[in-house]
Amino acid sequence: MPPPSALPSQPLPFLLHFMRRHAALFVPMALCETLHTLCAILGPYALAGLLRAAPLGTDTPALHRAALGFAVLAVAEIGLGRAAGALQLRLAPVQRQSALRALYAWLQGHSQRFLSSNFAGALAHRVGETALSVNQIMSAILFDLWPVVLTLTVSTALLLRTHPGLGAALGCWSVAFLTVSWWLAKSSQSFTLRAAATRAETTGVLVDSVSHLSSAQLFAQQSHERAVLGQALARELGAIRASNRYTERIRWSQAIAFALLKLGTLGYALHLWHTAQIGLPDVVLVLTLGMLILNEARNLGRRFLELFEYIGNLNNGLRTLLVPHDIVDAPDAQDWAVPAGALSFRAVGFAYQPGRPVFHNLNVEIAGGQRVGLVGFSGSGKSTFINLLLRQYDITDGAILIDGHDIRSFRQDHLHRQVGLIPQDPSLFHRSLGDNIRYGQLHASDAQVRAAAQRAHADGFIQHLREGYAALVGERGVKLSGGQRQRVAIARALLKDAPVLVLDEATSSLDSITERAIQETLNQGMRGKTVIVIAHRLSTVAHLDRLLVFDAGQIVQDGSHAELIAQAGLYQRLWRMQADGFLGDVAAAMD
């Protein structure tokens, strides 16, 4: 899969990007709407011609031409309007989905640092709202703003031809009115940005709370969660009300200006007629075009407000989503072969936060096919070691190599295909059990999926389900027990069959009998692979080839279980402290 292409991070270039992408539909739609608007504008002009020709007789060539022209314009207006509407109905969903796909692809490229700093629900909301804003803005421009601008321009030109004084007055007023309306609408963008941000925040809070409803019930904290949501809703309501108040003030000023000029135009047109400066057909034309200009100017003023609200939503999404990726493939990244899976950490330095290093000058070599356990207190650096190997974060100093190749020279997709991971808390998709296991190898057959499940001792409980491998597991696998989820994750990793296998407390949720059986399966699956095992229960790693003992970001001991247990050091202390195979409390251990 190619890396996601860079997207413009400013609203106008972003819109133009998708207009060009769908030009085959957008261009004819714009042409139909332009012609439809011109037909609507020329209707009053044709009507005035009909009124001029009518006194000459009911059967004259001039009357026939005027009647035919009016009829053609009326039919064309309807036909072109519906053609533009049909093209919009076809373009809108395609365009929205195109933007959504592009935004989601870019979101996928963000690092763990970015994802852990944002609500998942808020990010999903912004992807959807930003994609929808593309449709809303394009629709507002093409079907609201552009027809109004065209109507104002052509109507003013026709009115100038009929009566230059009135045409010039209305034209100048329209320009002044729209200039002020544009400035006021643009100044409201800060309010719409704030409203969009609080809506996304509320969605994030709601999704987070819904995801943990069972915890709220078990801790009897439903009222607290309602209060948390209430606070988010209050912030959203305050931002929306501030935006609405500003918008309403703008609309009042526009309405007053419109009413005054409408009355003035009507009075002036009647005055011109009474003083015989224009005839009745011209009165019809002047009033029709004059009211059309005034109404369209008022409508355009309103559309400016809506447009800037849509732009605010779009801008908010682009600011959040289209920040540069923290971790990117090098221009010359390769799909390096990993025949042995040898790992090398050379003078590695890393810090989650500046000035607070986790690793400093960390050096370790792990031979291909070696089985290595990582032990130590929580926070000692074991999980960070794995995160850096998987390139969830980029190191600040040194290099990490697999079979002699710096992991930064791998394409990230290819790097992740070389490492199978069985996490302590596996995350499953709300899909079928078969689909979740097959995630390790999408093209695996049903027989291969079932074989992996049997090796992970998951086939037994799956067969007892009514739908079997087609049973849905629920969001994040909530329909399964912790042990069942872990067995599905083990089956998924076994099916992936990567040269490097990482187990992060992979059997911690299993009963002792099942754990023993799966441990035997894993031992078979480890053959020929480089294996990294994180465990707090030392009995699960004592049989491995080698143990690395972490303390405060340093490897303080390195050797087999027999070698380390014979040495006075941290590993010996940890082994003696264990009760029922688990590490004791860190604070107690340090006493």
DRENVOVO-543024 format. One record per residue: residue in one letter; y, z, x of N, C-alpha, C, O in turn. Coordinates in steps of 0.1 Angstrom, whole numbers, plus 5000, padded with zeros to 4 digits. Layout:
BEGIN
AYZXYZXYZXYZX/...
END
This chain:
BEGIN
M498850005009500050005000501250005009501450095018/P502249915007503449905015504350025012504250075001/P505150065022506050175020507050135009507450025008/P507650235002508650204991509850144998510350195008/S510350044992511549974997512750064994512850134984/A513750055003514950135001515750084989515849964987/L516250184981517050144969518550184972518750284979/P519450104966520850144967521050284961520550314950/S521850364968522150494963523450514955523750624951/Q524150404953525350404945525150324932524350234932/P525750374921525450314908525550164907524650104902/L526750104911526949964910525949884918525249794912/P525749904931524649834938523249854932522449764932/F523049974927521750004921521549914909520449864907/L522549904900522449814888522249674892521449604886/L523049624902522949484906521549454912521049344910/H520949554918519649534924518649494913517849404914/F518749564901517749534890518249414882517349354876/M519549384882519949264875519449144882518949044876/R519449144896518949034903517449024902516848914901/R516749144901515249144900514849074887513749014887/H515649094876515249034863516248934859516548924847/A516748854868517748754865517248644855518048594848/A515948614855515348514847515548554832515648464824/L515648674829515948724815517348754813517948734802/F517948814823519348874822520348754820521248764812/V520248654828521248544828521248474814522348464809/P520048424809520148364795520648464785521248424775/M520348594786520748694776522248704777522948704766/A522848704789524248714790524948594785526048604779/L524348474787524948344782524948344767525948304761/C523848384761523748394746524748484740525448454730/E524948604746525848704741527348654743528148674734/T527648584754528948524756529248424745530348424739/L528348324743528548224733528648284719529448244710/H527848384716527848454703529248524701529748514690/T529748584711531048644710532148534708533048564699/L532148424715533048324713533048264699534148234693/C531848244693531748194680532348294670533048254660/A532248424672532848524663534348524664535048544654/I534848504677536348504679536948374672537948384666/L536248264673536848144668536648124653537248034647/G535948224647535748214632537148224625537348144617/P537948324628539348334622540148204624540848164615/Y540048144636540848024639540347914630541147834625/A539047894628538447794620538847824605539147724598/L538847944601539247984588540747944585541047894574/A541647964595543047924593543147774592543947724584/G542347704599542347554598541847504585542347414579/L540847584579540447554566541447574555541647494546/L542247684557543347704547544447604549545047574539/R544747554561545747454562545347324556546147254550/A544047294557543547164551543347164536543347064530/A543147284530542847294516543947234507543547164497/P545247264509546247204500546247054500546846994491/L545746994511545746844511544846774502544946654499/G543846854496542846794487541546844490541246904500/T540646824480539246884481538346784488537146824491/D538746664490537846564495538446484506538546354505/T538946554516539646484527538846504540538146604542/P538946414550538246424563538646554570537746624576/A539946594569540346714576539646834570539246924578/L539546844557538846954550537446964554536847064556/H536746844554535346834558535146884572534246964575/R535946834581535846884595536047034597535347094604/A537047084589537347224590536147304584535747404590/A535647264573534547334567533247324575532547424577/L533047204581531847194590531947274602531047344607/G533147274608533347364620533147514617532547584625/F533747554606533547694602532047724600531547834604/A531347634593529847654590529047664603528147744605/V529347564613528647564625528847694633527947744639/L530147734633530447864641529647984634529148064642/A529647984621528948094614527448094617526848204620/V526847974617525347964620525147994634524148074638/A525947944643525747964657525948114661525148164669/E526848174655527148314657525848394654525448484662/I525248374643524048444639522848404648522148494654/G522648274651521548234659521648294674520648344679/L522848274680523048324693522948474694522448524704/G523448544684523348694684521948734684521548834691/R521048674675519648714675518948674687518048744691/A519248564693518648524706518948624717518048654724/A520148664718520548764728519748894725519348964734/G519648934712518949054708517449044712516849144716/A516848924709515448914712515248924727514248984732/L516148864735515948874750516149014755515449064764/Q517049094748517249234752516049314749515549394757/L515349284737514149354734513049334744512249424746/R513049214749512049184759512349244773511449284780/L513649234776514049284790514049434791513649484801/A514549504781514849644782513649724787513749804796/P512449714780511349794785510849764799510449844807/V510849624802510449584815511449634826510949684836/Q512649634823513749674833513649824835513649874846/R513449904824513250044825512050084834512150164842/Q510950014831509750044838509850004853509350074862/S510549894855510749854869511549954877511149984888/A512650004871513450114877512550244879512650304889/L511850274869511050394870509950384881509750484888/R509350274882508350254893508950264906508450334915/A510150204908510850204921511250344924511050384936/L511750424915512250554917511050644920511050734929/Y509950634913508750714915508150684929507750774936/A508150554933507650524946508450584957507950634967/W509750584955510650654965510450804965510350864975/L510250864953509951004952508651044960508551144966/Q507650954959506350984966506550994981505751064987/G507550924986507750935000508451055006508651075018/H508951144997509651265001508651365007507451365004/S509151445016508351535023508051665015508651685004/Q507151745020506851865013508051955013508152035003/R508851955023510152035023510952005011511552095005/F511151875008511951834997511351874983511951924975/L510051844982509351874970509252014966509352054955/S509152104977509052244974510452304971510552424967/S511452224973512852274971513352234957514552274953/N512552164949513052114936511952144925510752144928/F512452174913511552184902510852044900511451944900/A509452054898508751924895509251874882509451744881/G509451954872509951904859511251844860511551744853/A512151904868513551844869513451714876514251624872/L512651694886512451564893511951464883512451354883/A510951494875510351404866511451364855511551244852/H512251464851513251434841514351344847514751254840/R514651364860515651274866515151134868515951034867/V513851124871513350984873513450914859513850794859/G512950984848513050914835514450884831514750784825/E515350984832516750964828517450864836518250784830/T517250854849517850754857517350614853518250524853/A516050594851515550464847516150424834516450314832/L516250524824516850494811518350454812518850374805/S519050524822520450494823520750354828521750294824/V519750294835519950154839520050064826520949984825/N519150084817519150014804520450044797521049954791/Q520850174796521950204788523250144794524150094786/I523450144807524650094813524649944811525749884808/M523549874814523549724813523749684798524449584796/S523149754789523449724775524849754771525449674764/A525449864776526849894773527749784778528749744772/I527449744791528349634797528249504790529249444786/L526949464787526749324782527049314767527549214763/F526649414759526749404745527949484739528349464727/D528649564747529749644742531049604750531949554744/L531049624763532249594771532549444772533749404769/W531649364776531849224779532349154766533349084767/P531649174754532149104742533649154739534449074734/V533949274741535249324738536249264747537349224742/V536049264760536949204769537149054766538249004766/L536048984763536148844759536948824746537748734745/T536648914736537348904724538848924726539748854720/L539249034733540649054736541348944743542448904739/T540648884753541248774760541548654752542648594751/V540448604745540548484737541448504725542248424721/S541348624718542148654706543648654710544448604703/T543948714721545348724726545848584729547048554726/A545048504735545448364738545748284725546748214724/L544848304715545048234702546348284695547048214689/L546548414696547648474690548948434697550048414690/L548948424710550148374717550448234713551648194712/R549448154710549648014705550348014691551147924688/T549948114683550448114669551848174669552748114663/H552048294675553348354676553448424689552948534691/P554148364699554248424713554648564713554148644721/G555648604705556248734706555148844702555048944709/L554548824691553548914686552348914696551749024699/G551948794700550748794710551048864722550248934727/A552348854728552648914740552749074738552249144747/A553249114727553349254724551949324723551749424729/L551049254716549749314714548949304728548149394731/G549149194735548449184748548949284758548049354764/C550249314758550749424767550249554763549849644771/W550249574750549749704745548249724748547849834752/S547449624747546049634750545749664764544949744767/V546549594773546349624787546749764791546049834798/A547849814785548249954788547250054782546950154789/F546850024770545850114763544550124771544050234773/L544050014775542750004782542850074796541950134801/T544050044803544250104816544250264815543550324823/V544950314805544950454803543550514799543150614804/S542950434790541550474785540550484797539750574798/W540650374806539750374817540050494827539050554831/W541250524829541550634838541150764832540550844839/L541350784819540950904813539350924813538851024815/A538750804810537250814809536650834823535650914825/K537250774833536750804847536950944851536151004858/S538151004847538351144850537351234843537251354848/S536651194833535751274826534351274833533451344829/Q534251194844532951184850532451314856531251334857/S533351394861532951524867532251604857531351684859/F532751604844532151674833530751624830529851704827/T530651494829529351434826528351454837527151474834/L528751454849527851484860527351624859526151654861/R528251724856527751864855526851874843525851944844/A527151804832526251814820524851754823523851814819/A524851644830523551584834522751674843521551694841/A523451744853522751834862522151954855521051994858/T522852004845522352124838521252084829520352164826/R521251964823520151924815518851914823517751954819/A518951854835517851844844517351984848516152004849/E518252074851517852214854517152274843516152344845/T517652264831516952324819515552264817514652344815/T515352134819514052074818513152134829511952164826/G513652154841512852214852512452354848511252384850/V513352434843513052574839511952574828511052654828/L512152484818511152474807509852434812508852504808/V509752334820508352284825507752394833506552424832/D508552464842507952574850507452684841506452744844/S508152724831507752824822506552784814505552864812/V506552664809505352614801504052614810502952644806/S504252574823503152574832502552714835501452724839/H503352814832502852954835502853034822503053154823/L502552974811502553054798501453154799501653264794/S500253124805499253224805499653344813499253464810/S500353324824500853444832501853524824501753644824/A502753454816503653534808502953614798503353724795/Q501853564792501053634782500353754788500353864783/L499753734800498953834806499853954811499454064811/F501153924815502054024819502954074808503854154810/A502654014796503554054784504954034787505854114784/Q505353914792506653884796507253764789508053694794/Q506753744776507253624769508653634766509453534767/S509153754763510553774760511453744772512553694771/H510953784784511653754796511753604799512853554803/E510653534796510753384798511653324788512353224792/R511753374776512653324766514053354771514953264769/A514253464777515653504782516053404794517153364795/V515053374803515353284814515653144809516653084813/L514953104799515252974793516552974786517352884786/G516853094779518153104772519353104782520353044778/Q519153154794520253154804520453004808521652964810/A519352934810519552794814520152714803521052624805/L519752734790520352664779521852704777522652614773/A522152824780523552864779524452794790525552744787/R523852774802524652704812524752554808525852494810/E523652504802523752364797524752344786525552244786/L524752444777525652434765527052444770527952364765/G527352524779528752544784529252414791530352374789/A528352344799528752224805528952114795529852034796/I528052104785528152004775529352024766530051924763/R529652144763530852174755532152134762533052084757/A532152164775533352134783533551984784534651934782/S532451904785532451764785532951704771533751614771/N532351764761532751724747534151744744534851664737/R534751864748536151894745537051794752538051754746/Y536751764765537551664772537551524765538551464763/T536251494761536051364754536851354741537451254738/E536751464733537451464720538951454722539651394714/R539551514732541051504734541351354737542451314732/I540551294745540751154748540751064735541550984732/R539751094726539551024714540751044704541150954697/W541251164704542451194695543651104700544351054692/S543851104713545051034718544850884715545850814712/Q543650834716543350694713543550664698544150554695/A543050754690543150724675544650724671545050644663/I545450814676546850814672547650684677548350624669/A547350644690547950524695547550404686548350314684/F546250404683545750284675546350284661546850174656/A546450394654547050404641548450354641548950284632/L549250404650550650364651550850214653551650154646/L550150154662550250014664549749934653550249824651/K548649974646548049904635549149884624549349774619/L549849994621550849994611552049904615552549824607/G552349914628553449834633553149684633553949604629/T551849644636551449504636551449454622551949344619/L550949534612550949484598552449464593552649364587/G553249554596554649544591555349424598556149354591/Y555149404611555749294617555349154612556049064610/A553949144610553449024604553948994591554348874588/L554049094582554649074569556149034570556648954562/H556849094579558249054581558348914585559248844580/L557548864594557548724598557348634587557948524586/W556448664578556148584566557248584556557648474551/H557848704554558948704544560148634549560948574541/T560348624562561448554568561148404571561848334577/A559948364566559448224567559348174581559448054584/Q559048274591558848234605557448184607557148104616/I556548224598555148174598554648154584555148224575/G553648064582553148044569551948134566551548214574/L551448114553550348204549549148184557548548284561/P548648064561547548054570547748124583546748194588/D548948114588549248184601549248334599548848414608/V549648384587549648524584548148574584547848684590/V547248494578545848534578545348544593544648634597/L545748434600545248434614545848544622545148614630/V547148574621547848674629547248814625546948894634/L547048844612546548974608545148984613544649094617/T544348884611542948884615542748914630542049004634/L543448824637543348844652544048974657543549034666/G545149004650545849134654544949254652544849344661/M544349264640543449374637542149364646541649474651/L541749244649540549234658540949284672540149354678/I542149244677542549294690542649444690542149514699/L543249504680543449654679542049724678541849824685/N541249674669539949734668539049724680538449824684/E539149604687538249594699538849674710538049734718/A540149694711540749774721540349924719539949994728/R540349964706539950104703538450124707538050224713/N537650024703536150034706535950034721535050104725/L536649954728536449954742536850084749536250134758/G537950144743538250284748537150384746536850464755/R536450374734535350454732534150424741533450514746/R533950294743532850254751533050304766532050334773/F534250314770534550364784533950504785533350534795/L534150584775533650724775532050724776531550794784/E531450644768529950634768529550574781528550624787/L530250474786529750414799529850514810528850524818/F530950594811530950694822530050804820529650874830/E529650834808528550934806527250884811526550954818/Y526950754808525750694814525750684829524850714836/I526950644834527150644849526950774855526350794866/G527450884848527251014853525851054854525351114864/N525051014844523551044844522950974855522051024862/L523350844857522750764868523050814881522250834890/N524350854883524850904896524151034899523751054911/N523951124889523251244892521851224897521351294906/G521151134890519751104894519751044908518851084916/L520650954911520550884924520950984935520350984946/R521851074933522151184943520951274946520851314957/T520151294936519051384938517851314944517251364953/L517551194939516251124942516351044954515451044963/L517550974956517550874967518150924980518950854987/V517951054983518251104996517251045006516151015002/P517651025018516750975028515451055030515551175029/H514350985033513151055035513151135048513651085058/D512651255048512551335060511551285070511751285082/I510451235065509351185073509051045070508651005058/V509150955079509050805077508050755088507950805099/D507450645084506650575094507450505105508550455102/A506950505117507650445128507650285125506650245119/P508650215130508650065128507350005133506949905127/D506750055144505549995149504250075146503350075153/A504350155135503150235131501950155129501950035124/Q500750215133499550135133498450215124498550325121/D497450135121496250195115495150215126494250145127/W495450325134494550345145493150385141493050465131/A492150335148490750385146490650525150491150565161/V489850605143489550745147488050765148487450815139/P487450715159486050725160485450865163484350895159/A486250945170485751075174486451185167485751285163/G487651175164488451285157488851395167489051505162/A489051365180489551465189490951495186491751405184/L491351625186492651665183493351735195492651805203/S494651715196495351765208496751805204497551725199/F497051935205498451985203499052005217498552095225/R500151935220500651945234502151995233502951915229/A502352115238503652175239504452165226505652125225/V503752185215504252175201505252285198504952405200/G506352245193507352345188507652305174507752185170/F507852405165508152385151508852505145508552615148/A509752475135510452585128510752535114511252415112/Y510452615104510752575090512252585088512852505081/Q512852685095514352705094514852705109514252765117/P516052645111516552645124516752785130517252875123/G516352805142516552935149515453035146515453145151/R514452995138513253085135511953005137511352965128/P511652985150510452905153509152975149508953095150/V508252885144506852935141506052905153505252995157/F506152795160505352755172506352725183507452665181/H506052765195506852735207505852705218505152795222/N505852585223505052545234503552575231502852625239/L503052535219501652555215500852445221501152325219/N499752485228498852385234497452415231496952535232/V496652315226495252335223494652205222495152105217/E493352195228492552075227491352105219490652195222/I490952015210489752025202488951895203489451795200/A487751905209486951795211486451725198486351795188/G486251595199485751535187484351585183483551605192/G484151615170482851665165482751815167481751875163/Q483751885172483752035174484152095160485052045153/R483452215157483752285145484552415150484052495157/V485752425145486652525149487252605138487652555127/G487152745139487752835129489052885133489252915145/L490052895124491352955126491353085119491153095107/V491653195127491653325121492953395125493553365135/G493253505118494453575121495153625108494753585097/F496153715109496753765098497553665090497853555096/S497853685078498753595070500053585077500653685081/G500553465078501853435084501753415099502753405106/S500553415104500353405119500553255124500653235136/G500453155114500553015118499452925115499452805118/K498352975108497152895106497452785096497152665099/S498152815085498452705075499452605081499352485078/T500352655089501352565095500652475105501052355106/F499652515112498852435121498252315113498352205118/I497752345101497152235093498252145087498052025087/N499352205083500452125077500952025088501351915084/L501052065100501551985111500551875114500951755116/L499251905114498251805116498251705105498051585108/L498451745093498551645082499951575081500151495072/R500851615090502151565090502951585077503651505072/Q502651705071503451745059504851785064505851775056/Y505051815077506251845083506251775097505151765102/D507351745102507451685116507751795126508551875123/I507051785137507351885147508651865154509251755153/T509251965160510551955166510351925181511251865187/D509251965187508951935201507551905203506651945195/G507251835214505851805218505251695210505951605205/A503951695210503151585203501851645198501251735203/I501351575187500051605182499351475182499851375177/L498151475188497351345190496051355183495451465182/I495551245177494251225173493651115180494050995180/D492551135187491951035196492950965205492850845207/G493851045210494750995220496050925214496850885222/H496150915201497250855195498150955188497651045180/D499450955191500351045184500351025169500350905165/I500251135161500151115147501351045141501350985130/R502551045148503750985144503650835146504450755141/S502650785153502450645155501450585144501250465144/F500850675136500050625125500850595113501950655111/R500450505105500950495091500550615084499350655085/Q501450675076501050805070499850795060498950885060/D499750685053498650665044497350665052496350725048/H497350595063496150585071495850715077494650755078/L496850795082496550925088495851015078494951085081/H496351015065495851105055494351065051493651145046/R494050935053492750885050491750945061490550945058/Q492250975072491351025083491051175082490251225090/V491651245073491551385072491151425057491851395048/G489951485056489551545043489951685042489751765051/L490551725030491051865029490451925017490351865006/I489852045018489452125007490352255007490152345015/P491352254998492252364998491752484991490752484984/Q492452594994492052724987492252724972491452774965/D493352664968493752654954493852504951494952444950/P492652434948492652294945493452254933493352324923/S494252154934495052104923494351974917494151874924/L493951984904493251874898494151804888495051864883/F493951674886494751594877494151624863492951654861/H495051604853494551614839493851484835494351414826/R492751464841491851354839490451394839490151514838/S489551304838488151344837487651404850488251384861/L486551474849485851524861485451414871485651424883/G484951304865484551194873485751134881485651104893/D486851114874488051064880488551154891489051104902/N488451284889488951384899488051374912488551384923/I486751364910485851354922486051214929486151214941/R486151114921486350974926487650964933487850864940/Y488651054932489851044939489651044954490550984961/G488551094959488251084973487950944978488150914990/Q487450864969487150724972487150644959486150644951/L488250584956488450524942487450424938487150404926/H486850354948485850254944484450294945483450214944/A484250424945482850484945482150454932482850454921/S480850434932480050414920479850544913480050654919/D479350544901479050664894477950734901477850864901/A476950664907475850724914476450804926475950914929/Q477350744933477950814945478750934941478751044947/V479450924930480251044924479251154921479451274925/R478151124914477251224910476551284923476251404923/A476251204933475551254945476551354952476051454957/A477851324952478751414959478851544951478951654956/A478851534937478851654929477551734931477651864931/Q476451674932475251754935475251824948474851944949/R475851754958475951824971476851944971476652044978/A477851934962478852044961478452144950479152234947/H477252124945476652214934477552224922477752324916/A478152104919479052094907478252014896478652034884/D477251944899476551864889475951954878475951904866/G475552074881474852154871475852194860475452174848/F477052244863477952284852478552164845478852174833/I478652054853479151924846478251874836478651834825/Q476951884839475951834829475851914816475451864806/H476252044817476252124805477452104796477552154785/L478452034801479651994793479251884783478451794786/R479851884771479551794761479851644766479051554764/E480951624772481351494777480851464791481051354796/G480251564798479751544811480851504821481951574821/Y480651404828481651354838482951304832483951284839/A482851274819484051224812484951334806485951304801/A484551464808485251574803486651584810486651584822/L487651604802489051634808489151774813488551864807/V489751794824489851924830491052004827491152124830/G492051944819493252014816494252004828493951964839/E495552034824496552034835496252124846496052244845/R496252064858495852134871494452194870494152284878/G493652144861492252194860492052324853491152404856/V492952364843492952494837491752514829491352634826/K491052404824489852424816488652464824487552504819/L488752464837487652504846487952644852489052684853/S486852714856487052834864487452804878487452694882/G487852904885488352884899487152834907487352744916/G485952884906484852834913484452694910484152614919/Q484652654897484352514893485352424899484952314904/R486652464899487652374905487352354920487552244925/Q486952464926486752454941485552364944485552284953/R484452364935483352274937483752134935483252044942/V484552104925485051964923485851924935485651804940/A486652014941487451974953486551944965486751854973/I485452024966484552004977483851874975483651794985/A483451844963482751714960483751594963483251494969/R484951614960485951504963486051484978486151374982/A486151594986486251585000484951525006485051445016/L483851565001482551505006482451355003481951275012/L482951314992482951174989483951094998483650975001/K485051155001486051085010485351055024485650955030/D484551155029483851135041484751095053484450995060/A485851165055486751145066486251195079485451295079/P486651145091486251195104486651335107486051395115/V487751375101488251515103488251585090488751535080/L487651705090487551785077488251915079487951985089/V489051945069489852075070489452155058489452105046/L488952285060488652375049489552495049489552565059/D490352505039491252625038490752725028490952705016/E489952825032489352915023488552845012488752875001/A487752745017487152645007486152714998485852654987/T485652825001484552884993485053024988484153104984/S486353054988486753194985486553224970486553344967/S486553124961486353144947484953144942484753144930/L483953134951482553124947481853254949482153334957/D480853264940479953384942479153364954479053254960/S478553474959477853474972476653384973476453314983/I475953364961474753284961475153134962474653054970/T476153094954476652964954477352924967477252814972/E478053024972478753004985477752974996477952885004/R476653054996475553025006474952885005474752825015/A474752844993474152714991475152604995474752505002/I476452614991477452514995477652525010477952415015/Q477652645016477852645030476852565038477152505048/E475552565033474552485039474852335037474652255046/T475352305025475752165023476952125032476952015038/L477852215033479052185042478552165056479052085064/N477652255061477152245074476552105077476652045088/Q475852055067475251925068476351815068476351725076/G477351835060478451745059479351745071480051645074/M479351855079480151865091479551795103480251765113/R478351745102477751685113478451555117478651465109/G478851545130479551425134481051425131481751335135/K481551535125482951545121483651655130483051745134/T484951635131485751745137486151825125486751775115/V485851955126486052045114487052165118486852225128/I488052185109488952295111488752385099488952335087/V488452515101488252605090489152715091489252785101/I489952745080490752865079490052965070489552925059/A489853085075489153185067489653325071489953355082/H489753405060490053545062488753625063488653735069/R487753575057486453635057485653585070485153465070/L485653665080485253615093483753575093483353495102/S482953635084481553595084481353445080480353395084/T482353385074482253245071482553155082482253035082/V483053205093483453115105482653165118482853105128/A481953275117481253325129480353225135480053235147/H479753135127478653045132479252915138478552835143/L480652905137481252785142481252775157480952875164/D481452655163481452635177482552715185482352765196/R483652735178484752785185485752855175485852805163/L486452965179487353025171488753035178488753065190/L489753005171491153025176491853135168491853135156/V492253235176492853355169494353345171494953345182/F495053345159496453325159497153465157496653555149/D498253475163499153595161500553555164500953525176/A501453565154502853545156503153405162503953385171/G502353305157502553165161501953135175502253025180/Q501253215181500553195193499053205192498553285184/I498353125200496853135200496553245211496753215223/V496153365207496053475216494553485221494353545232/Q493653425214492253425219491553295215491953235205/D490653255223489953125221488553135227488353155239/G487553115218486153125222485253125210485653125199/S483953145213482953155203482953295197483653385203/H482353315186482253455180481653555190482153665191/A480553515197479953605206480853645217480853765222/E481553545222482453575233483653665229484053755236/L484153635217485353715213485053855209485853945210/I483853865203483454005198483154095210483254215209/A482854035221482554115233483854155241483854235250/Q485054085237486254115244487054215236487054215223/A487854305243488754385236489954305233490654255241/G490254295220491354205216491554205200490854285193/L492354115196492654115181491454075173491254135162/Y490653975178489453935170488454055168487954075157/Q488254125179487354245178487854345168487154405160/R489254365168489854465158489654415144489354485135/L489854275142489754225129488354235124488054265112/W487354205132485954215128485554355124484854375115/R486054455132485654595129486454645116485854735109/M487554585114488354635102487754585089488154635078/Q486954475089486554415077485754515068484854585073/A485954505055485154575045484654475036485454405029/D483354455034482754355026483154215030483254125021/G483454195043483754065047485154025046485453905050/F486054105042487454065040488354135050488054245055/L489454075054490454145062491054255055491354245043/G491354365062492154475056493554445055494054335059/D494354535050495754515048496454505062496154575071/V497354415063498054385075498754505081498654545092/A499454575072500154685076499254795081499554865091/A498154815075497154915079496554875093496354955101/A496354745095495854695107496754715119496254735130/M498054715116498954725127499254875131499854895141/D498754965123498955105126498155145138498155265143/
END
